């Protein structure tokens, strides 16, 4: 099944890969992006770009009048550090901006709204690893709070306005087009610094773990989430999916893997740990396998090689 889809943030890292995946699936794709972080060159050819802030009347009208079957919402404030320093700003984009789009979806008769949440932050520091969707929600940063609030608003507005809402709870996504200047992309930061002959900064002792999932696997999961029958149920977790690999990798191991793939021995510099960050994280993807028919295909090192190749040929 395919149709007409709007991808917000579609000029950015994950969103541009989504736009390509939808096109490959036979969808008609429109991208909405204010280009504050995304780049116009990331938007696939022959895809219309609407340049607008998600908080704007233009963004809401685009959805309300666009005859979209699906809205896939990836435009966001994505930096945990920014959310800690400027929580009101984080909320303005991630909550108020989302609500603006949800209202447009209700007005426009959208069938399904797919929302990029974050499994890396909504669970906080969980007791169970890999963490299932049903785990307690205890975010430790304003960014995590805004993403969890977004899931509640998605559920409420979907019920009130008559569309289906699905939340995609990502682990740490990496791959080509990821901005090495963003604190959210440690894999890209490490690759960029090694290419420049610079040391890698490790915060804390480097034992903190993350679950790294390749962006093309994430894009495929989103197309599936746009087509499968929507899960039903009364719980917030029913229409939510962890998208991850279920494997932990600590920062020291990550640095070693990046160095091995690039044929270098990284020099490490240690810095104090940062408030609002988790100690360990990996997500259980059993539900995505069962309901979406999805599992991660990419081996970490293969995805890392694609990222390195992109940096060498296209990153500026």
Backbone as CSV, one residue per row, in Angstrom:
resi,resn,N_x,N_y,N_z,CA_x,CA_y,CA_z,C_x,C_y,C_z
1,UNK,0.840,-1.196,0.000,0.000,0.000,0.000,0.871,1.240,0.000
2,UNK,0.478,2.241,-0.755,1.184,3.513,-0.766,0.151,4.626,-0.828
3,UNK,0.619,5.861,-0.920,-0.296,6.989,-0.948,0.487,8.281,-1.025
4,UNK,-0.044,9.317,-0.395,0.580,10.638,-0.402,1.049,10.942,1.017
5,UNK,2.334,11.277,1.174,2.911,11.460,2.496,3.640,12.791,2.579
6,UNK,3.501,13.456,3.725,4.289,14.643,4.049,5.330,14.241,5.083
7,UNK,6.597,14.516,4.804,7.685,14.248,5.747,8.178,15.583,6.286
8,UNK,7.921,15.873,7.561,8.482,17.085,8.153,9.928,16.794,8.561
9,UNK,10.774,17.800,8.397,12.193,17.561,8.630,12.828,16.737,7.533
10,UNK,12.203,16.702,6.368,12.645,15.837,5.278,13.905,16.287,4.567
11,UNK,14.445,17.459,4.937,15.747,17.881,4.406,16.860,17.561,5.383
12,UNK,16.505,16.940,6.502,17.480,16.625,7.530,18.012,15.219,7.416
13,UNK,18.692,14.809,8.456,19.393,13.525,8.474,18.435,12.344,8.290
14,UNK,17.598,12.077,9.262,16.699,10.926,9.163,15.611,11.183,8.123
15,UNK,15.059,12.393,8.135,13.931,12.703,7.258,14.226,12.523,5.787
16,UNK,15.433,12.862,5.356,15.756,12.715,3.933,15.838,11.249,3.532
17,UNK,16.312,10.407,4.440,16.321,8.967,4.164,14.892,8.420,4.120
18,UNK,14.017,8.965,4.954,12.608,8.574,4.905,11.999,8.932,3.564
19,UNK,12.250,10.156,3.100,11.697,10.590,1.821,12.120,9.638,0.705
20,UNK,13.382,9.232,0.710,13.869,8.291,-0.305,13.185,6.934,-0.177
21,UNK,13.014,6.468,1.057,12.385,5.163,1.261,10.929,5.170,0.812
22,UNK,10.215,6.243,1.109,8.830,6.351,0.645,8.770,6.363,-0.884
23,UNK,9.671,7.098,-1.515,9.697,7.132,-2.981,9.916,5.738,-3.559
24,UNK,10.842,5.003,-2.960,11.096,3.640,-3.442,9.866,2.754,-3.275
25,UNK,9.045,3.074,-2.283,7.826,2.309,-2.058,6.644,2.753,-2.896
26,UNK,6.868,3.710,-3.785,5.804,4.149,-4.681,4.933,5.261,-4.138
27,UNK,5.358,5.914,-3.054,4.583,6.995,-2.454,4.826,8.313,-3.191
28,UNK,3.832,9.183,-3.155,4.003,10.569,-3.569,4.452,11.345,-2.325
29,UNK,5.605,12.026,-2.412,6.249,12.600,-1.226,6.336,14.118,-1.332
30,UNK,5.994,14.786,-0.243,6.215,16.219,-0.077,7.034,16.394,1.204
31,UNK,7.991,17.298,1.178,8.841,17.568,2.341,8.541,18.957,2.885
32,UNK,8.427,19.053,4.212,8.302,20.346,4.888,9.497,20.509,5.813
33,UNK,10.251,21.605,5.636,11.464,21.819,6.432,11.778,23.308,6.418
34,UNK,12.218,23.849,7.557,12.578,25.275,7.572,14.043,25.502,7.219
35,UNK,14.777,24.418,6.970,16.187,24.446,6.580,17.087,25.083,7.639
36,UNK,16.630,25.114,8.882,17.486,25.617,9.957,18.627,24.646,10.240
37,UNK,18.374,23.368,10.046,19.410,22.343,10.176,19.531,21.520,8.897
38,UNK,18.414,21.241,8.262,18.434,20.439,7.052,19.001,21.213,5.871
39,UNK,19.296,20.480,4.803,19.874,21.080,3.608,19.018,20.722,2.397
40,UNK,18.801,21.716,1.566,17.948,21.502,0.398,18.490,20.389,-0.499
41,UNK,19.821,20.228,-0.540,20.406,19.194,-1.402,20.072,17.781,-0.921
42,UNK,19.628,17.651,0.337,19.234,16.334,0.851,17.867,15.885,0.359
43,UNK,17.062,16.832,-0.112,15.709,16.494,-0.572,15.809,15.797,-1.928
44,UNK,15.202,14.622,-2.073,15.291,13.914,-3.357,14.752,14.751,-4.519
45,UNK,15.317,14.519,-5.678,14.849,15.213,-6.876,13.373,14.903,-7.124
46,UNK,12.674,15.884,-7.656,11.257,15.756,-8.005,10.344,15.678,-6.781
47,UNK,10.896,15.944,-5.583,10.074,16.039,-4.380,9.895,17.511,-4.040
48,UNK,8.662,17.936,-3.863,8.383,19.340,-3.553,8.795,19.658,-2.127
49,UNK,9.503,20.770,-1.964,9.920,21.237,-0.643,9.090,22.446,-0.255
50,UNK,8.413,22.339,0.872,7.716,23.477,1.463,8.601,23.995,2.584
51,UNK,9.103,25.211,2.431,9.987,25.768,3.461,9.138,26.509,4.491
52,UNK,9.007,25.916,5.674,8.167,26.502,6.718,8.560,25.955,8.077
53,UNK,8.388,26.777,9.091,8.575,26.385,10.487,7.353,25.577,10.920
54,UNK,7.565,24.501,11.684,6.430,23.655,12.076,5.465,24.380,13.012
55,UNK,5.871,25.499,13.580,4.985,26.278,14.440,4.124,27.262,13.660
56,UNK,4.337,27.347,12.358,3.713,28.399,11.549,2.329,28.027,11.032
57,UNK,1.568,29.059,10.686,0.264,28.852,10.058,0.422,28.165,8.704
58,UNK,1.521,28.450,8.017,1.757,27.831,6.709,1.915,26.315,6.838
59,UNK,2.620,25.876,7.875,2.811,24.431,8.076,1.475,23.745,8.341
60,UNK,0.680,24.354,9.200,-0.631,23.779,9.513,-1.511,23.730,8.267
61,UNK,-1.500,24.813,7.480,-2.316,24.871,6.265,-1.847,23.844,5.238
62,UNK,-0.528,23.648,5.152,0.011,22.660,4.212,-0.575,21.280,4.479
63,UNK,-0.667,20.921,5.748,-1.242,19.625,6.102,-2.754,19.620,5.917
64,UNK,-3.390,20.704,6.330,-4.854,20.759,6.282,-5.392,20.703,4.862
65,UNK,-4.623,21.199,3.902,-5.118,21.284,2.519,-4.385,20.347,1.557
66,UNK,-3.450,19.549,2.076,-2.563,18.787,1.194,-3.055,17.431,0.755
67,UNK,-4.197,16.974,1.295,-4.750,15.658,0.946,-3.739,14.534,1.209
68,UNK,-3.112,14.586,2.362,-2.115,13.578,2.712,-2.777,12.380,3.385
69,UNK,-2.324,11.206,2.994,-2.744,9.989,3.692,-1.984,9.845,5.010
70,UNK,-0.697,10.198,4.958,0.179,10.037,6.126,1.001,11.305,6.321
71,UNK,1.134,11.725,7.570,2.126,12.732,7.939,3.182,12.028,8.785
72,UNK,4.438,12.162,8.387,5.543,11.578,9.148,6.368,12.730,9.710
73,UNK,6.328,12.866,11.036,6.844,14.068,11.686,8.225,13.831,12.298
74,UNK,9.249,14.400,11.635,10.625,14.273,12.123,11.293,15.620,12.383
75,UNK,10.654,16.721,12.085,11.222,18.032,12.407,11.177,18.222,13.919
76,UNK,12.312,18.578,14.526,12.354,18.653,15.983,13.610,19.369,16.445
77,UNK,13.597,19.755,17.716,14.806,20.143,18.443,15.358,18.832,18.997
78,UNK,16.568,18.436,18.592,17.020,17.075,18.862,18.161,16.991,19.879
79,UNK,18.636,18.111,20.370,19.837,18.115,21.189,19.501,18.117,22.680
80,UNK,19.892,17.068,23.384,19.647,16.986,24.829,20.270,18.179,25.548
81,UNK,21.492,18.566,25.142,22.174,19.685,25.804,21.383,20.973,25.665
82,UNK,20.851,21.224,24.472,20.037,22.428,24.264,18.809,22.387,25.155
83,UNK,18.203,21.219,25.276,16.996,21.116,26.106,17.301,21.384,27.579
84,UNK,18.473,20.978,28.034,18.861,21.236,29.425,19.088,22.728,29.650
85,UNK,19.724,23.380,28.677,20.026,24.802,28.812,18.821,25.692,28.509
86,UNK,17.950,25.235,27.591,16.817,26.059,27.140,15.548,25.201,27.064
87,UNK,15.037,24.768,28.196,13.883,23.863,28.178,12.630,24.464,27.544
88,UNK,12.410,25.769,27.718,11.232,26.393,27.110,11.332,26.383,25.585
89,UNK,12.531,26.632,25.059,12.754,26.586,23.616,12.505,25.175,23.075
90,UNK,13.019,24.182,23.787,12.798,22.788,23.403,11.306,22.479,23.326
91,UNK,10.566,22.913,24.336,9.120,22.666,24.379,8.383,23.408,23.272
92,UNK,8.836,24.618,22.969,8.182,25.419,21.924,8.188,24.686,20.586
93,UNK,9.292,24.050,20.270,9.393,23.329,18.998,8.774,21.942,19.101
94,UNK,9.163,21.185,20.115,8.797,19.771,20.175,7.383,19.513,20.670
95,UNK,6.800,20.462,21.386,5.419,20.284,21.853,4.465,21.214,21.099
96,UNK,4.725,22.519,21.140,3.827,23.467,20.467,3.839,23.234,18.956
97,UNK,5.029,23.002,18.393,5.104,22.733,16.957,4.355,21.474,16.572
98,UNK,4.508,20.434,17.382,3.771,19.188,17.136,2.268,19.417,17.164
99,UNK,1.791,20.138,18.174,0.350,20.393,18.288,-0.183,21.127,17.061
100,UNK,0.585,22.056,16.538,0.181,22.782,15.337,-0.043,21.818,14.169
101,UNK,0.864,20.849,14.036,0.742,19.882,12.947,-0.405,18.899,13.188
102,UNK,-0.590,18.497,14.439,-1.692,17.591,14.756,-3.044,18.229,14.450
103,UNK,-3.164,19.516,14.739,-4.406,20.217,14.401,-4.609,20.251,12.888
104,UNK,-3.530,20.477,12.149,-3.632,20.441,10.693,-4.037,19.078,10.182
105,UNK,-3.515,18.028,10.819,-3.869,16.660,10.423,-5.349,16.399,10.640
106,UNK,-5.872,16.893,11.763,-7.302,16.740,12.016,-8.151,17.470,10.998
107,UNK,-7.747,18.662,10.637,-8.490,19.459,9.660,-8.404,18.860,8.262
108,UNK,-7.278,18.201,7.966,-7.035,17.742,6.596,-7.444,16.319,6.309
109,UNK,-8.024,15.636,7.290,-8.464,14.268,7.044,-7.321,13.283,6.870
110,UNK,-6.191,13.568,7.505,-5.044,12.655,7.431,-5.431,11.311,8.056
111,UNK,-4.998,10.230,7.426,-5.333,8.892,7.921,-4.442,8.489,9.086
112,UNK,-3.136,8.779,8.978,-2.201,8.320,9.995,-1.100,9.359,10.212
113,UNK,-0.722,9.538,11.469,0.336,10.469,11.849,1.425,9.656,12.547
114,UNK,2.609,9.598,11.926,3.742,8.858,12.485,4.686,9.864,13.140
115,UNK,4.998,9.643,14.395,5.737,10.603,15.207,7.079,10.028,15.634
116,UNK,8.155,10.784,15.401,9.487,10.365,15.824,9.664,10.679,17.303
117,UNK,9.544,9.670,18.129,9.800,9.810,19.558,11.232,9.354,19.835
118,UNK,11.530,8.983,21.064,12.893,8.573,21.382,12.912,7.540,22.492
119,UNK,13.263,6.316,22.134,13.413,5.291,23.144,14.669,5.495,23.977
120,UNK,15.596,6.297,23.456,16.810,6.566,24.188,16.617,7.481,25.379
121,UNK,15.482,8.217,25.431,15.311,9.177,26.530,14.009,9.030,27.308
122,UNK,12.936,8.508,26.706,11.661,8.480,27.436,11.673,7.486,28.593
123,UNK,12.530,6.469,28.521,12.580,5.471,29.590,13.508,5.870,30.733
124,UNK,14.314,6.926,30.540,15.293,7.269,31.557,16.350,6.180,31.665
125,UNK,16.899,5.993,32.870,17.848,4.904,33.104,17.060,3.685,33.581
126,UNK,16.710,2.772,32.667,15.784,1.693,33.005,16.440,0.550,33.770
127,UNK,15.608,-0.234,34.445,16.087,-1.418,35.163,16.281,-2.592,34.217
128,UNK,15.482,-2.649,33.151,15.514,-3.785,32.232,16.209,-3.381,30.931
129,UNK,17.223,-4.135,30.533,17.957,-3.924,29.290,18.028,-5.261,28.555
130,UNK,17.630,-5.358,27.268,17.008,-4.326,26.451,15.615,-3.946,26.985
131,UNK,15.251,-2.705,26.822,14.055,-2.138,27.426,12.841,-2.296,26.516
132,UNK,11.741,-2.882,27.013,10.522,-3.002,26.200,9.704,-1.712,26.230
133,UNK,8.738,-1.615,25.313,7.888,-0.419,25.246,7.112,-0.183,26.533
134,UNK,6.832,-1.233,27.267,5.993,-1.131,28.468,6.765,-0.688,29.706
135,UNK,8.047,-0.437,29.587,8.853,-0.023,30.739,8.366,1.326,31.269
136,UNK,8.605,1.624,32.555,8.233,2.929,33.117,8.865,4.075,32.328
137,UNK,8.156,5.178,32.247,8.641,6.355,31.530,9.172,7.361,32.556
138,UNK,10.490,7.505,32.596,11.128,8.379,33.585,12.241,9.196,32.923
139,UNK,11.886,10.088,31.990,12.915,10.864,31.300,13.710,11.735,32.269
140,UNK,15.008,11.872,31.990,15.879,12.641,32.869,16.352,13.944,32.225
141,UNK,15.795,14.301,31.063,16.123,15.563,30.401,14.848,16.200,29.884
142,UNK,14.828,17.534,29.720,13.662,18.189,29.122,13.339,17.648,27.726
143,UNK,14.365,17.256,26.973,14.120,16.657,25.660,13.295,15.381,25.788
144,UNK,13.655,14.537,26.745,12.882,13.321,26.977,11.461,13.620,27.394
145,UNK,11.302,14.646,28.224,9.955,15.043,28.651,9.137,15.519,27.456
146,UNK,9.738,16.309,26.576,8.991,16.829,25.427,8.598,15.711,24.476
147,UNK,9.451,14.708,24.311,9.107,13.588,23.446,7.984,12.739,24.057
148,UNK,8.045,12.522,25.362,6.982,11.761,26.022,5.671,12.542,25.990
149,UNK,5.734,13.842,26.234,4.535,14.678,26.130,3.957,14.608,24.716
150,UNK,4.843,14.575,23.724,4.386,14.466,22.340,3.597,13.202,22.101
151,UNK,4.018,12.093,22.716,3.263,10.847,22.562,1.879,10.969,23.182
152,UNK,1.779,11.611,24.333,0.463,11.796,24.964,-0.432,12.706,24.121
153,UNK,0.129,13.780,23.604,-0.658,14.661,22.740,-1.080,13.934,21.457
154,UNK,-0.181,13.136,20.900,-0.512,12.365,19.703,-1.699,11.453,19.970
155,UNK,-1.669,10.755,21.085,-2.769,9.849,21.427,-4.079,10.609,21.614
156,UNK,-4.030,11.711,22.363,-5.244,12.470,22.648,-5.839,13.086,21.388
157,UNK,-5.002,13.724,20.579,-5.512,14.386,19.372,-5.946,13.377,18.322
158,UNK,-5.282,12.228,18.259,-5.723,11.191,17.328,-7.140,10.739,17.666
159,UNK,-7.423,10.551,18.956,-8.760,10.147,19.379,-9.779,11.251,19.127
160,UNK,-9.377,12.487,19.401,-10.309,13.609,19.276,-10.568,14.010,17.822
161,UNK,-9.550,13.874,16.979,-9.659,14.383,15.601,-9.852,13.286,14.558
162,UNK,-9.774,12.016,14.992,-10.164,10.941,14.093,-9.091,10.411,13.169
163,UNK,-7.806,10.501,13.561,-6.769,9.853,12.762,-6.014,8.855,13.639
164,UNK,-5.145,8.069,13.014,-4.347,7.077,13.737,-2.979,7.668,14.070
165,UNK,-2.506,7.407,15.271,-1.197,7.905,15.676,-0.263,6.764,16.024
166,UNK,0.963,6.825,15.510,1.978,5.813,15.814,3.261,6.520,16.230
167,UNK,3.859,6.062,17.331,5.102,6.647,17.833,6.264,5.696,17.587
168,UNK,7.334,6.225,17.048,8.542,5.448,16.776,9.612,5.857,17.786
169,UNK,9.928,4.949,18.696,10.901,5.243,19.753,12.281,4.753,19.330
170,UNK,13.099,5.687,18.864,14.396,5.340,18.317,15.458,5.158,19.393
171,UNK,16.384,4.269,19.103,17.663,4.253,19.808,18.534,5.346,19.165
172,UNK,19.846,5.238,19.240,20.739,6.242,18.658,20.932,5.955,17.172
173,UNK,20.354,6.796,16.344,20.398,6.608,14.897,21.701,7.200,14.347
174,UNK,22.335,6.479,13.421,23.547,7.005,12.789,23.529,6.681,11.307
175,UNK,24.333,7.415,10.541,24.429,7.148,9.120,24.773,8.390,8.328
176,UNK,24.834,8.265,6.989,25.139,9.406,6.130,24.173,10.569,6.355
177,UNK,24.708,11.779,6.227,23.999,13.059,6.374,23.815,13.491,7.819
178,UNK,24.339,12.711,8.756,24.240,13.124,10.155,25.236,14.253,10.421
179,UNK,24.769,15.267,11.114,25.555,16.477,11.339,26.597,16.234,12.435
180,UNK,27.893,16.332,12.112,28.910,16.126,13.145,29.014,17.291,14.131
181,UNK,28.311,18.382,13.840,28.321,19.528,14.751,27.247,19.404,15.816
182,UNK,26.399,18.389,15.695,25.324,18.197,16.666,25.773,17.261,17.772
183,UNK,25.432,17.604,19.007,25.767,16.727,20.122,25.005,15.402,20.052
184,UNK,23.972,15.332,19.214,23.136,14.135,19.137,23.771,13.019,18.318
185,UNK,24.860,13.302,17.614,25.413,12.308,16.694,26.846,11.931,16.997
186,UNK,27.065,11.174,18.069,28.428,10.875,18.503,29.192,10.071,17.460
187,UNK,28.519,9.190,16.709,29.227,8.401,15.695,29.791,9.339,14.623
188,UNK,28.976,10.258,14.151,29.440,11.216,13.143,30.517,12.140,13.696
189,UNK,30.380,12.515,14.960,31.393,13.363,15.590,32.742,12.651,15.599
190,UNK,32.730,11.393,15.987,33.977,10.627,16.045,34.593,10.476,14.653
191,UNK,33.772,10.149,13.651,34.292,9.985,12.291,34.880,11.306,11.793
192,UNK,34.158,12.392,12.005,34.601,13.704,11.543,35.925,14.103,12.186
193,UNK,36.050,13.855,13.490,37.272,14.254,14.198,38.467,13.396,13.768
194,UNK,38.250,12.110,13.554,39.356,11.267,13.104,39.827,11.671,11.704
195,UNK,38.877,11.998,10.826,39.254,12.447,9.484,40.062,13.739,9.542
196,UNK,39.795,14.571,10.551,40.524,15.833,10.709,41.800,15.673,11.535
197,UNK,42.089,14.415,11.960,43.278,14.176,12.752,43.189,14.707,14.164
198,UNK,41.981,14.793,14.701,41.759,15.358,16.036,41.441,14.259,17.046
199,UNK,41.704,14.491,18.324,41.369,13.504,19.358,39.861,13.406,19.572
200,UNK,39.428,12.284,20.141,38.017,12.062,20.432,37.753,12.389,21.895
201,UNK,36.725,13.201,22.142,36.363,13.566,23.503,35.387,12.540,24.062
202,UNK,35.731,11.969,25.203,34.884,10.996,25.883,34.416,11.629,27.191
203,UNK,33.109,11.732,27.358,32.561,12.314,28.575,32.367,11.216,29.623
204,UNK,32.757,11.515,30.862,32.699,10.497,31.905,33.800,9.466,31.693
205,UNK,33.511,8.233,32.111,34.536,7.186,31.993,34.454,6.390,30.696
206,UNK,33.461,6.711,29.866,33.323,6.022,28.586,32.639,4.678,28.672
207,UNK,32.162,4.324,29.855,31.486,3.032,30.012,29.990,3.113,29.737
208,UNK,29.478,4.325,29.560,28.048,4.458,29.278,27.733,3.844,27.915
209,UNK,26.586,3.185,27.832,26.251,2.428,26.620,25.091,3.052,25.858
210,UNK,25.078,2.778,24.553,23.981,3.175,23.680,23.723,2.044,22.687
211,UNK,22.577,2.124,22.059,22.125,1.159,21.061,22.105,1.896,19.726
212,UNK,23.031,1.565,18.818,23.203,2.314,17.573,22.520,1.592,16.415
213,UNK,21.538,2.275,15.793,20.771,1.686,14.701,20.991,2.521,13.438
214,UNK,21.164,1.839,12.304,21.504,2.524,11.057,20.282,3.197,10.459
215,UNK,20.498,4.366,9.869,19.393,5.213,9.422,18.542,4.553,8.331
216,UNK,19.140,3.730,7.476,18.337,3.094,6.423,17.404,2.037,6.995
217,UNK,17.819,1.380,8.072,16.911,0.482,8.779,15.752,1.270,9.400
218,UNK,16.046,2.434,9.944,15.019,3.293,10.538,14.019,3.743,9.472
219,UNK,14.516,4.126,8.310,13.638,4.577,7.234,12.686,3.458,6.797
220,UNK,13.218,2.265,6.692,12.378,1.124,6.303,11.284,0.867,7.344
221,UNK,11.625,1.005,8.613,10.639,0.813,9.671,9.502,1.827,9.569
222,UNK,9.819,3.058,9.186,8.792,4.090,9.072,7.820,3.816,7.934
223,UNK,8.320,3.316,6.826,7.419,2.978,5.719,6.482,1.856,6.149
224,UNK,7.009,0.867,6.846,6.167,-0.214,7.347,5.127,0.314,8.338
225,UNK,5.540,1.250,9.203,4.618,1.809,10.187,3.524,2.646,9.542
226,UNK,3.730,3.024,8.299,2.721,3.795,7.566,1.705,2.912,6.861
227,UNK,1.979,1.605,6.825,1.150,0.721,6.008,0.466,-0.398,6.782
228,UNK,1.078,-0.879,7.867,0.475,-1.996,8.601,-0.802,-1.533,9.299
229,UNK,-1.727,-2.457,9.605,-2.897,-2.070,10.395,-2.460,-1.432,11.712
230,UNK,-3.091,-0.330,12.063,-2.698,0.397,13.272,-3.024,-0.427,14.514
231,UNK,-2.061,-0.565,15.439,-2.350,-1.272,16.691,-3.451,-0.563,17.464
232,UNK,-4.284,-1.329,18.121,-5.366,-0.762,18.932,-5.144,-1.127,20.390
233,UNK,-5.735,-0.348,21.264,-5.604,-0.596,22.686,-5.710,0.701,23.456
234,UNK,-5.822,0.585,24.760,-6.047,1.751,25.601,-4.775,2.313,26.213
235,UNK,-3.647,1.644,26.035,-2.416,2.062,26.680,-1.561,2.915,25.749
236,UNK,-0.801,3.836,26.319,0.080,4.692,25.534,1.058,3.872,24.696
237,UNK,1.460,2.716,25.204,2.476,1.913,24.531,1.932,1.073,23.375
238,UNK,0.637,0.958,23.263,0.075,0.090,22.225,0.481,0.514,20.814
239,UNK,0.397,1.806,20.466,0.801,2.209,19.111,2.247,2.715,19.048
240,UNK,3.104,2.249,19.949,4.503,2.691,19.986,5.436,1.526,19.667
241,UNK,6.534,1.843,18.963,7.491,0.809,18.567,8.915,1.259,18.858
242,UNK,9.674,0.407,19.547,11.113,0.602,19.651,11.765,0.248,18.322
243,UNK,12.652,1.127,17.849,13.393,0.872,16.619,14.875,0.942,16.982
244,UNK,15.525,-0.219,16.995,16.857,-0.326,17.579,17.488,-1.641,17.133
245,UNK,18.583,-2.011,17.800,19.241,-3.293,17.518,19.221,-4.225,18.724
246,UNK,18.880,-3.699,19.903,18.870,-4.432,21.179,20.272,-4.736,21.694
247,UNK,21.297,-4.124,21.085,22.675,-4.373,21.511,23.278,-3.116,22.133
248,UNK,23.952,-3.290,23.285,24.650,-2.176,23.920,26.085,-2.079,23.387
249,UNK,26.537,-0.840,23.243,27.932,-0.601,22.844,28.407,0.614,23.647
250,UNK,29.466,0.460,24.442,29.897,1.610,25.223,30.767,2.556,24.394
251,UNK,31.013,3.740,24.919,31.683,4.789,24.152,33.124,4.395,23.822
252,UNK,33.791,3.711,24.733,35.158,3.269,24.464,35.189,2.251,23.323
253,UNK,34.224,1.324,23.324,34.133,0.350,22.234,33.791,1.038,20.916
254,UNK,32.897,2.034,21.005,32.537,2.786,19.801,33.762,3.457,19.197
255,UNK,34.544,4.116,20.034,35.755,4.785,19.552,36.707,3.785,18.893
256,UNK,36.843,2.606,19.506,37.713,1.583,18.939,37.195,1.085,17.598
257,UNK,35.876,0.893,17.488,35.285,0.414,16.229,35.462,1.441,15.115
258,UNK,35.248,2.716,15.438,35.434,3.772,14.439,36.888,3.792,13.986
259,UNK,37.807,3.689,14.928,39.215,3.680,14.570,39.591,2.490,13.712
260,UNK,39.034,1.322,14.032,39.349,0.116,13.263,38.858,0.229,11.831
261,UNK,37.621,0.693,11.652,37.070,0.829,10.305,37.856,1.865,9.492
262,UNK,38.364,2.908,10.181,39.087,3.975,9.483,40.590,3.734,9.435
263,UNK,41.036,2.613,10.038,42.455,2.298,9.999,43.312,3.226,10.827
264,UNK,42.769,3.706,11.930,43.508,4.617,12.804,43.361,4.173,14.252
265,UNK,44.283,4.621,15.083,44.183,4.399,16.521,43.803,5.732,17.150
266,UNK,42.562,5.873,17.626,42.115,7.171,18.125,42.847,7.585,19.399
267,UNK,43.113,8.870,19.499,43.594,9.442,20.749,42.371,9.945,21.513
268,UNK,42.236,9.538,22.762,41.063,9.892,23.553,41.400,10.982,24.559
269,UNK,40.486,11.934,24.696,40.556,12.946,25.744,39.308,12.813,26.606
270,UNK,39.480,12.760,27.898,38.341,12.567,28.795,37.886,13.902,29.379
271,UNK,36.562,14.030,29.513,35.959,15.245,30.060,34.894,14.837,31.073
272,UNK,34.481,15.751,31.944,33.463,15.413,32.948,32.159,14.945,32.297
273,UNK,31.476,14.014,32.952,30.168,13.567,32.445,29.193,14.735,32.453
274,UNK,28.159,14.640,31.621,27.234,15.754,31.435,25.877,15.441,32.045
275,UNK,25.273,16.429,32.713,23.966,16.196,33.344,22.884,15.920,32.306
276,UNK,21.909,15.097,32.683,20.788,14.820,31.795,21.025,13.673,30.840
277,UNK,22.193,13.030,30.922,22.498,11.937,30.007,22.355,10.588,30.709
278,UNK,21.953,9.592,29.956,21.740,8.255,30.497,23.062,7.527,30.682
279,UNK,23.056,6.536,31.583,24.256,5.721,31.752,24.263,4.539,30.781
280,UNK,23.089,3.921,30.556,23.051,2.803,29.622,21.702,2.755,28.923
281,UNK,21.722,2.241,27.704,20.485,2.184,26.927,20.599,1.149,25.818
282,UNK,19.584,0.305,25.720,19.374,-0.595,24.583,17.896,-0.967,24.602
283,UNK,17.302,-1.109,23.433,15.856,-1.280,23.344,15.471,-2.648,22.799
284,UNK,14.420,-3.196,23.359,13.850,-4.469,22.915,12.996,-4.214,21.666
285,UNK,13.296,-4.919,20.572,12.567,-4.700,19.315,11.646,-5.873,18.971
286,UNK,11.309,-6.690,19.952,10.441,-7.846,19.700,9.109,-7.431,19.091
287,UNK,8.551,-6.337,19.583,7.245,-5.896,19.099,7.312,-5.441,17.640
288,UNK,8.355,-4.702,17.286,8.502,-4.261,15.893,8.660,-5.457,14.964
289,UNK,9.370,-6.470,15.418,9.523,-7.686,14.600,8.176,-8.358,14.368
290,UNK,7.374,-8.417,15.428,6.101,-9.139,15.350,5.043,-8.362,14.589
291,UNK,4.900,-7.072,14.881,3.787,-6.281,14.334,4.147,-5.627,13.005
292,UNK,5.357,-5.059,12.915,5.758,-4.388,11.680,6.412,-5.332,10.680
293,UNK,6.849,-6.496,11.157,7.631,-7.374,10.299,8.996,-6.793,10.009
294,UNK,9.548,-6.062,10.977,10.806,-5.348,10.797,11.879,-5.877,11.737
295,UNK,13.089,-5.914,11.250,14.257,-6.121,12.106,15.417,-5.377,11.460
296,UNK,16.419,-4.992,12.265,17.561,-4.283,11.672,18.363,-5.209,10.772
297,UNK,18.655,-4.748,9.568,19.424,-5.554,8.620,20.915,-5.244,8.662
298,UNK,21.261,-4.010,9.000,22.654,-3.563,8.907,23.483,-4.003,10.110
299,UNK,24.617,-4.610,9.842,25.647,-4.812,10.860,26.279,-3.452,11.132
300,UNK,26.584,-3.158,12.392,27.088,-1.841,12.764,28.263,-1.405,11.899
301,UNK,29.240,-2.277,11.719,30.441,-1.896,10.980,30.132,-1.580,9.515
302,UNK,29.154,-2.262,8.931,28.778,-1.965,7.541,28.154,-0.575,7.435
303,UNK,27.284,-0.251,8.385,26.711,1.087,8.401,27.775,2.148,8.628
304,UNK,28.724,1.835,9.494,29.815,2.763,9.777,30.644,3.025,8.525
305,UNK,30.887,1.993,7.730,31.641,2.190,6.484,30.893,3.108,5.525
306,UNK,29.575,2.961,5.440,28.797,3.861,4.583,28.905,5.301,5.070
307,UNK,28.886,5.485,6.377,29.013,6.822,6.942,30.389,7.414,6.629
308,UNK,31.443,6.625,6.806,32.793,7.101,6.510,32.924,7.460,5.041
309,UNK,32.411,6.621,4.156,32.471,6.896,2.715,31.753,8.197,2.385
310,UNK,30.604,8.416,3.039,29.847,9.659,2.791,30.662,10.867,3.233
311,UNK,31.276,10.788,4.397,32.091,11.900,4.878,33.216,12.221,3.909
312,UNK,33.827,11.184,3.360,34.979,11.381,2.495,34.570,12.007,1.154
313,UNK,33.371,11.711,0.685,32.971,12.144,-0.657,32.009,13.323,-0.684
314,UNK,31.147,13.423,0.342,30.071,14.406,0.242,29.968,15.398,1.392
315,UNK,30.467,15.059,2.567,30.315,15.963,3.721,31.129,17.225,3.499
316,UNK,30.516,18.338,3.798,31.191,19.647,3.679,31.005,20.412,4.982
